[in-house]
Structures are given as C-alpha cells and as structure tokens.
Amino acid sequence: MSKYEIIIYWSEEDHSFIAEVPELAGCMADGATYQEALANAEIIIEEWLQTAKELGRNIPEPKVRLVFA
C-alpha cells in the first residue's frame, strides 16, 4: 500500500471514478468503482516511481500527516 495521498472523485464526464495522486505530477488512474480506481492508483503509483527511478528523476517523499485522536 502506498503512503502517498490519493484523492478519489466521481467524474460525470468520464462516467468513472478518478484517482489523483497530487504529490506525483501527472499520476492518475480511473475505475468503474471506487475500489477499482483505488487499486488502479496503487498500480500506477508503483509504475510512476519505477519510471522516475529509471530516468534518474527526483522522487518526492510522501507528505507527513498529523492525526489527532
């Protein structure tokens, strides 16, 4: 499971759920269901990271989130 933030929303235009990863430029996925979009985003994140490594590009660290109980 990725530690990068994933924002998922319904796109009426695309008739699918869109999953965006704001910390990784251009990293997006979609799916017919929320769960499918999330699963596809996890795959795309790994592919994005692998491609960045192969190209010698900087890989941003996941943002730290503070959770208060």
GUSE-371568 format. One record per residue: z, x negated, y of N, C-alpha, C in turn. Coordinates in Angstrom, 1 decimal, padded with zeros to 4 digits. Atoms other than C-alpha are relative to their C-alpha. Example, Ala and Ser with C-alpha at 12.3 -4.5 7.8 and 13.67 -1.06 7.14 Angstrom:
<sites>
n.c3=000.0, n.c1=-000.9, n.c2=-001.2, ca.c3=007.8, ca.c1=-012.3, ca.c2=-004.5, c.c3=000.0, c.c1=-000.9, c.c2=001.2
n.c3=000.0, n.c1=000.9, n.c2=-001.1, ca.c3=007.1, ca.c1=-013.7, ca.c2=-001.1, c.c3=000.8, c.c1=000.8, c.c2=001.1
</sites>
This chain:
<sites>
n.c3=000.0, n.c1=-000.8, n.c2=-001.2, ca.c3=000.0, ca.c1=000.0, ca.c2=000.0, c.c3=000.0, c.c1=-000.9, c.c2=001.2
n.c3=000.1, n.c1=000.8, n.c2=-001.2, ca.c3=-000.9, ca.c1=-001.3, ca.c2=003.4, c.c3=001.2, c.c1=000.3, c.c2=001.0
n.c3=-001.1, n.c1=-000.1, n.c2=-001.0, ca.c3=001.6, ca.c1=-001.9, ca.c2=006.2, c.c3=-000.6, c.c1=000.3, c.c2=001.4
n.c3=000.7, n.c1=-000.4, n.c2=-001.3, ca.c3=-001.0, ca.c1=-001.0, ca.c2=008.9, c.c3=000.1, c.c1=001.5, c.c2=000.3
n.c3=-000.1, n.c1=-001.4, n.c2=-000.4, ca.c3=-000.7, ca.c1=002.2, ca.c2=010.8, c.c3=-001.4, c.c1=000.7, c.c2=-000.3
n.c3=001.2, n.c1=-000.8, n.c2=000.3, ca.c3=-003.2, ca.c1=004.9, ca.c2=009.6, c.c3=000.2, c.c1=001.4, c.c2=000.7
n.c3=000.0, n.c1=-001.3, n.c2=-000.7, ca.c3=-004.0, ca.c1=007.9, ca.c2=011.8, c.c3=-001.0, c.c1=000.9, c.c2=-000.7
n.c3=000.9, n.c1=-000.9, n.c2=000.7, ca.c3=-005.5, ca.c1=010.8, ca.c2=009.9, c.c3=-000.1, c.c1=001.4, c.c2=000.7
n.c3=000.2, n.c1=-001.3, n.c2=-000.7, ca.c3=-007.0, ca.c1=013.9, ca.c2=011.5, c.c3=-001.3, c.c1=000.7, c.c2=-000.6
n.c3=001.2, n.c1=-000.8, n.c2=000.5, ca.c3=-009.5, ca.c1=016.7, ca.c2=010.7, c.c3=-001.1, c.c1=-000.1, c.c2=001.0
n.c3=001.2, n.c1=000.0, n.c2=-000.9, ca.c3=-013.0, ca.c1=016.4, ca.c2=012.2, c.c3=-000.8, c.c1=001.2, c.c2=-000.4
n.c3=000.9, n.c1=-001.2, n.c2=000.2, ca.c3=-014.7, ca.c1=019.8, ca.c2=012.5, c.c3=-001.4, c.c1=-000.4, c.c2=000.0
n.c3=001.4, n.c1=000.4, n.c2=-000.1, ca.c3=-017.9, ca.c1=018.0, ca.c2=013.4, c.c3=-000.5, c.c1=-000.6, c.c2=-001.3
n.c3=000.4, n.c1=000.7, n.c2=001.2, ca.c3=-017.9, ca.c1=015.9, ca.c2=010.2, c.c3=000.5, c.c1=000.8, c.c2=-001.3
n.c3=-000.5, n.c1=-000.8, n.c2=001.1, ca.c3=-016.1, ca.c1=018.6, ca.c2=008.1, c.c3=000.7, c.c1=-000.9, c.c2=-001.1
n.c3=-000.8, n.c1=000.9, n.c2=000.9, ca.c3=-013.8, ca.c1=015.9, ca.c2=006.7, c.c3=001.2, c.c1=-000.5, c.c2=000.8
n.c3=-001.1, n.c1=000.7, n.c2=-000.6, ca.c3=-010.6, ca.c1=014.1, ca.c2=007.3, c.c3=-000.4, c.c1=-001.4, c.c2=000.4
n.c3=000.3, n.c1=001.3, n.c2=-000.5, ca.c3=-010.9, ca.c1=010.9, ca.c2=009.3, c.c3=001.3, c.c1=-000.8, c.c2=000.0
n.c3=-001.1, n.c1=000.9, n.c2=000.0, ca.c3=-008.6, ca.c1=008.0, ca.c2=008.8, c.c3=-000.3, c.c1=-001.3, c.c2=000.8
n.c3=000.2, n.c1=001.1, n.c2=-000.9, ca.c3=-008.4, ca.c1=005.4, ca.c2=011.6, c.c3=001.1, c.c1=-001.0, c.c2=-000.2
n.c3=-001.0, n.c1=001.1, n.c2=000.0, ca.c3=-006.6, ca.c1=002.0, ca.c2=011.5, c.c3=-000.1, c.c1=-000.7, c.c2=001.3
n.c3=000.1, n.c1=000.5, n.c2=-001.4, ca.c3=-006.0, ca.c1=001.2, ca.c2=015.2, c.c3=000.1, c.c1=-001.5, c.c2=000.1
n.c3=-000.3, n.c1=001.5, n.c2=-000.1, ca.c3=-004.8, ca.c1=-002.4, ca.c2=014.6, c.c3=-001.2, c.c1=-000.8, c.c2=-000.5
n.c3=001.2, n.c1=000.7, n.c2=000.6, ca.c3=-008.1, ca.c1=-003.3, ca.c2=012.7, c.c3=-001.2, c.c1=000.6, c.c2=000.6
n.c3=001.2, n.c1=-000.5, n.c2=-000.7, ca.c3=-011.1, ca.c1=-002.9, ca.c2=015.0, c.c3=-001.1, c.c1=000.5, c.c2=-000.9
n.c3=001.1, n.c1=-000.6, n.c2=000.7, ca.c3=-013.7, ca.c1=-000.5, ca.c2=013.6, c.c3=000.4, c.c1=000.4, c.c2=-001.5
n.c3=-000.4, n.c1=-000.3, n.c2=001.4, ca.c3=-011.7, ca.c1=000.1, ca.c2=010.4, c.c3=000.3, c.c1=001.5, c.c2=-000.1
n.c3=-000.1, n.c1=-001.5, n.c2=000.1, ca.c3=-012.1, ca.c1=003.8, ca.c2=009.5, c.c3=-000.5, c.c1=000.4, c.c2=-001.4
n.c3=000.5, n.c1=-000.6, n.c2=001.3, ca.c3=-012.6, ca.c1=006.0, ca.c2=006.4, c.c3=000.0, c.c1=001.5, c.c2=000.2
n.c3=-000.1, n.c1=-001.4, n.c2=000.0, ca.c3=-013.0, ca.c1=009.6, ca.c2=005.6, c.c3=000.2, c.c1=000.5, c.c2=-001.4
n.c3=-000.2, n.c1=-000.6, n.c2=001.3, ca.c3=-012.4, ca.c1=012.1, ca.c2=002.8, c.c3=000.0, c.c1=001.5, c.c2=000.1
n.c3=000.0, n.c1=-001.4, n.c2=000.1, ca.c3=-012.7, ca.c1=015.7, ca.c2=001.8, c.c3=001.4, c.c1=000.6, c.c2=000.2
n.c3=-001.4, n.c1=-000.4, n.c2=-000.1, ca.c3=-008.9, ca.c1=015.9, ca.c2=001.6, c.c3=000.8, c.c1=-001.1, c.c2=000.8
n.c3=-000.8, n.c1=001.0, n.c2=-000.7, ca.c3=-006.1, ca.c1=014.2, ca.c2=003.5, c.c3=000.3, c.c1=-001.1, c.c2=-001.0
n.c3=-000.4, n.c1=001.1, n.c2=001.0, ca.c3=-005.1, ca.c1=012.3, ca.c2=000.3, c.c3=-001.2, c.c1=-000.9, c.c2=-000.3
n.c3=001.2, n.c1=000.8, n.c2=000.3, ca.c3=-008.7, ca.c1=011.2, ca.c2=-000.3, c.c3=-000.3, c.c1=-000.9, c.c2=001.2
n.c3=000.2, n.c1=000.9, n.c2=-001.2, ca.c3=-009.0, ca.c1=009.9, ca.c2=003.3, c.c3=001.0, c.c1=-001.1, c.c2=000.0
n.c3=-001.1, n.c1=001.1, n.c2=000.1, ca.c3=-005.7, ca.c1=008.0, ca.c2=002.9, c.c3=-000.4, c.c1=-001.0, c.c2=-001.1
n.c3=000.4, n.c1=000.9, n.c2=001.1, ca.c3=-006.9, ca.c1=006.5, ca.c2=-000.4, c.c3=-001.2, c.c1=-000.9, c.c2=000.4
n.c3=001.1, n.c1=000.8, n.c2=-000.5, ca.c3=-010.2, ca.c1=005.5, ca.c2=001.1, c.c3=000.3, c.c1=-001.0, c.c2=001.1
n.c3=-000.4, n.c1=000.9, n.c2=-001.0, ca.c3=-008.5, ca.c1=004.0, ca.c2=004.1, c.c3=000.7, c.c1=-001.3, c.c2=-000.6
n.c3=-000.6, n.c1=001.1, n.c2=000.7, ca.c3=-006.4, ca.c1=001.8, ca.c2=001.8, c.c3=-001.0, c.c1=-001.0, c.c2=-000.5
n.c3=001.1, n.c1=000.8, n.c2=000.5, ca.c3=-009.6, ca.c1=000.5, ca.c2=000.2, c.c3=-000.7, c.c1=-000.7, c.c2=001.1
n.c3=000.7, n.c1=000.6, n.c2=-001.1, ca.c3=-011.3, ca.c1=-000.1, ca.c2=003.5, c.c3=000.8, c.c1=-001.1, c.c2=000.7
n.c3=-000.9, n.c1=001.0, n.c2=-000.6, ca.c3=-008.3, ca.c1=-002.0, ca.c2=004.9, c.c3=-000.1, c.c1=-001.3, c.c2=-000.8
n.c3=000.1, n.c1=001.2, n.c2=000.8, ca.c3=-008.4, ca.c1=-004.4, ca.c2=001.9, c.c3=-001.4, c.c1=-000.7, c.c2=000.2
n.c3=001.3, n.c1=000.5, n.c2=-000.2, ca.c3=-012.2, ca.c1=-004.8, ca.c2=002.4, c.c3=-000.1, c.c1=-000.7, c.c2=001.4
n.c3=000.0, n.c1=000.6, n.c2=-001.4, ca.c3=-011.7, ca.c1=-005.4, ca.c2=006.2, c.c3=000.7, c.c1=-001.3, c.c2=000.0
n.c3=-000.7, n.c1=001.2, n.c2=000.1, ca.c3=-009.1, ca.c1=-008.0, ca.c2=005.5, c.c3=-000.7, c.c1=-001.1, c.c2=-000.7
n.c3=000.8, n.c1=001.0, n.c2=000.7, ca.c3=-011.2, ca.c1=-009.8, ca.c2=002.9, c.c3=-001.1, c.c1=-000.5, c.c2=000.8
n.c3=001.1, n.c1=000.5, n.c2=-000.8, ca.c3=-014.2, ca.c1=-009.9, ca.c2=005.1, c.c3=000.4, c.c1=-000.9, c.c2=001.2
n.c3=-000.6, n.c1=000.8, n.c2=-001.1, ca.c3=-012.1, ca.c1=-011.2, ca.c2=008.1, c.c3=000.3, c.c1=-001.4, c.c2=-000.5
n.c3=-000.3, n.c1=001.3, n.c2=000.6, ca.c3=-010.8, ca.c1=-014.0, ca.c2=005.8, c.c3=-001.2, c.c1=-000.8, c.c2=-000.2
n.c3=001.3, n.c1=000.7, n.c2=000.3, ca.c3=-014.3, ca.c1=-014.9, ca.c2=004.6, c.c3=-000.7, c.c1=-000.5, c.c2=001.2
n.c3=000.6, n.c1=000.4, n.c2=-001.3, ca.c3=-015.5, ca.c1=-015.1, ca.c2=008.2, c.c3=000.8, c.c1=-000.8, c.c2=000.9
n.c3=-000.9, n.c1=000.8, n.c2=-000.8, ca.c3=-012.5, ca.c1=-017.0, ca.c2=009.4, c.c3=000.5, c.c1=000.6, c.c2=001.3
n.c3=-000.5, n.c1=-000.7, n.c2=-001.2, ca.c3=-011.5, ca.c1=-014.3, ca.c2=011.9, c.c3=001.5, c.c1=000.2, c.c2=-000.1
n.c3=-001.5, n.c1=-000.2, n.c2=-000.2, ca.c3=-008.0, ca.c1=-013.7, ca.c2=013.2, c.c3=000.3, c.c1=001.4, c.c2=-000.6
n.c3=-000.5, n.c1=-001.3, n.c2=000.6, ca.c3=-006.1, ca.c1=-011.0, ca.c2=011.2, c.c3=001.3, c.c1=000.4, c.c2=000.7
n.c3=-001.2, n.c1=-000.4, n.c2=-000.7, ca.c3=-003.6, ca.c1=-009.1, ca.c2=013.3, c.c3=001.1, c.c1=000.4, c.c2=-001.0
n.c3=-001.2, n.c1=-000.4, n.c2=000.8, ca.c3=-000.1, ca.c1=-008.7, ca.c2=011.9, c.c3=000.2, c.c1=001.5, c.c2=000.2
n.c3=-000.4, n.c1=-001.4, n.c2=-000.2, ca.c3=001.0, ca.c1=-005.1, ca.c2=011.3, c.c3=001.0, c.c1=000.1, c.c2=001.0
n.c3=-001.0, n.c1=-000.2, n.c2=-001.1, ca.c3=003.0, ca.c1=-003.7, ca.c2=014.2, c.c3=001.3, c.c1=000.3, c.c2=-000.7
n.c3=-001.3, n.c1=-000.3, n.c2=000.4, ca.c3=006.7, ca.c1=-003.5, ca.c2=013.7, c.c3=000.4, c.c1=001.3, c.c2=000.5
n.c3=-000.5, n.c1=-001.3, n.c2=-000.4, ca.c3=008.1, ca.c1=000.0, ca.c2=013.8, c.c3=001.5, c.c1=000.0, c.c2=-000.1
n.c3=-001.4, n.c1=-000.2, n.c2=000.1, ca.c3=011.7, ca.c1=000.7, ca.c2=014.6, c.c3=000.3, c.c1=001.4, c.c2=-000.4
n.c3=-000.3, n.c1=-001.3, n.c2=000.5, ca.c3=013.1, ca.c1=003.6, ca.c2=012.7, c.c3=001.5, c.c1=000.1, c.c2=000.2
n.c3=-001.4, n.c1=-000.3, n.c2=-000.2, ca.c3=016.4, ca.c1=005.1, ca.c2=013.8, c.c3=000.4, c.c1=001.1, c.c2=-000.9
n.c3=-000.4, n.c1=-001.1, n.c2=000.9, ca.c3=018.4, ca.c1=007.1, ca.c2=011.3, c.c3=001.1, c.c1=000.8, c.c2=000.7
</sites>
